[in-house]
Amino acid sequence: MTHPPDNDKRPDVELKITADGSHTLFVAALHEHYHSVFGAIQESRHIFINAGLKALPVDLTKVEILEIGFGTGLNALLTCLEKSDSAPRIRYTAVERYPIPFEMSSQLNYPQQLHSPESADVFQKIHLSPWNEWSEISSHFHLLKIEKDLKDYMPEENKFDLIFFDAFGPDVQPEMWTPEVFRKIYQALKTGGILVTYSTKGEVKRNLKSAGFSIEKLPGPLGKREMLRAMKTIKAP
């Protein structure tokens, strides 16, 4: 999530349980959830890990990831847990305009639901790490959380291998899904880099294509028929 319903204040959020037992957050003012009510963990794993992280070339020694909409930190947690110390080093940049307070993030039950001995420590480190500076979460995972509106964020060109586009949907945040945003994202990707997102709306596909992406529809997570994966196939002009 990157924008509240009122640009002058943080949104009020409520803790909710999804169908797979994992938490999500609900923004009543927008009537919008951070994750799928059919299962937060299953959705994030399906879209961002299986269709994104696991789709990268296996011979990479370093992976640069950009997440648009840090939200609950679930995608960062799953990414860190997915790769062992012998895997490629991950540098993970996340842009979020309105971070949730630690008092809220500490109530999220992802570590308990994942049944991973290290997940609780990793998740706490992710949320306690300072904003706007690099932090070492593990020997193979480094995190930079940027507290900034996406329109004010200017990423380095040809930097990222993978982009997790996880803003609120285009009906709620249309300004996040424009051709201008996708052109900026396209330029930030390396040639051959990919973007994954849950939205398959016609305008999203058109805007991705107009920015230069080639796109493919993939089977969606539980409760959603399809998702999108986009690739930068040629160098940005």
Secondary structure, 3 states (H helix, E strand, C coil): CCCCCCCCCCCCEEEEECCCCCEEEEECCCCEECCCCCCHHHHHHHHHHHCCHHHCCCCCCEEEEEEECCCCCHHHHHHHHHCCCCCCEEEEEEEECCCCCHHHHCCCCHHHHHCCCCHHHHHHHHHHCCCCCEEEEECCEEEEEEECCHHHCCCCCCCEEEEEECCCCCCCCHHHCCHHHHHHHHHHEEEEEEEEECCCCHHHHHHHHHHCCEEEEEECCCCCCEEEEEECCCCCC
